[in-house]
Amino acid sequence: MKIIVGIGNPGQKYDRTRHNAGFEVLDRLARRWSPGSVARSRFKASTVEVLDADEKVLLLKPTTYVNRTGECVAEAVRFYKLTPEEDLLIVVDDASLQCGAMRLRAEGGTGGHNGLANIKQHLGGDEWARLRLGIDAPPQSQPLETYVLDRFNADQQDTMDGTYDRAVDATACWLNEGITTAMNTYNSG
């Protein structure tokens, strides 16, 4: 069993915002791996269980909001008795990367992202894979907290649509070929 988590905020008002980049990838994964599936409410999240290359995968979209993502991640990891270093991938927005860039890492810091910090707090460490999706830094006149809750401009959205598709491919590569191959193949920017 593997768990892939998309970080984002629940509710229509947050759809397609910068902070919901992880949700966008999870939605595309669900459409690719399990078209027409109905999400279940489990672990304080919206979940879809799929089978890819004989591997069970839980796609998890927290309903706890970004700042409390760790609650549902820890609950699911403990329920399935998983090893985060091997069985967990977090898909997250990153304002320190250029729009459309992707960075896969086997472990690392939180980069100031509250969702990653909450996961680290609830799991007791940061040894788990993460796929960071660049969303650009906010203009100097706009606080990060409001920037991430805004939608992309048209050019950025076009870029991100391609990035989301590449992120789906990178996630499948992580699942089937491991983190090293996925990093070597998909890291950009």
Beta strands, then each sheet from edge to edge (+ up, - down):
strand 1: 2-6
strand 2: 40-42
strand 3: 45-52
strand 4: 55-62
strand 5: 88-94
strand 6: 102-105
strand 7: 129-134
sheet 1: 2+ 3- 4+ 1+ 5+ 7+ 6-
end
